[in-house]
């Protein structure tokens, strides 16, 4: 069985770093590359950049990391979405390595 993945989308890069740090301290997880998204209504948002954090590890560790990350993010700029995939398919695994930080 593969590793679980926790996907946490938050507002802003600082919030992402803080939530990722809290999550990494709460469970035995590793972090995949962050991803970013500038939504169409970015000019209307207080923080115009969405950042996705990906925690990888055993399901209980990912759950602990996600809980800590969510609680931290809620106290900064907030969360957009959060999901845990207990056993991603091979096709999902391919999508998890995609990130937009290297693109203009």
N, C-alpha and C positions, 0 to 999 in steps of 0.2 A: 504494500500500500504506500502511495506517495505521501508527501508532506502536505499538511493543510496550508491554506493561505488565508490571511485576513487582509481585507482591502478597506482602507479608511481614507475617505476623501474629505479634505479640510480646506478652509479658506486661508491662503497665504503660506509662504515658505517658512516663516518663523514658527508659525503654529505647527507646521508639519515636522520641523526639527524637534520641537518640544514634545509633541505627541509620540514621535518615533523613539525619542530618548526614554520617555516614561514607559512605553511598551516594551522596549528592549530590556529594561531593568525589571519588568514585572514577570517575564517569562523567558524561557530558554529558546529564543527565536533569533533568526537572522533577518536582516532587512534586504529586500530587493531594491533595485533602482527606483527612486521616486519618479512619478510622472506628473505632467502639468497640463492644464487646460485653461484657456482663456475663453469663457463663455460669451455667447453673442451679446448678452446684456451686461458685459463687464463694466461699462461706464456707469451703470446704475448701482453697482455693488460697492460697498465700503472697501472690500478687499477684492480686487478684480482678477485674482489668480487662484485657481483651484489646484491643489496638489494632492496626489494620491500616494499613500504609504502602503507598502506591501510587506506584511510580516509572514515569515515562513517557519514552520516547525511542526511539532506534534500538536494535535487538536487542543489539548488542555492548555498548553503553553501559548498557542495562538489566541485562545479565548481570553487568557489573562492579559496578554499584550494588548489586545483590542479593547478590553475594558479600561485598562490604564490609559491608553491612547485617547479613547473617546472622552473619558473624564477630564483629561488634561486639555484637549482641544475645546471642549465646551466652556472652559474657563478662560480661553484666549479669544479666538474669533469664531469658533463653532465648527460643526461638522455638516457636511453635505449628505454623505451616504456612508454606510458601513455594512460589510457583508463578510461572512466566513464561508469558504468552500472547503469542506472537510477532505475531499479527495479529488482534486482537479483532473480533468481528462488531459490527454496528451495535447489536444488542440488548445485547450485553455492554457496549458503550460507554455505553449508557444507565444500566446498573447501576453503573458505576464512579463516577458522580457522586453517588451516594447516600451520605449519612453520618448518623450518629446523634448527633453532638456538639451539634447544634442542638435536639435533642429532650430532653425531661425523662425 
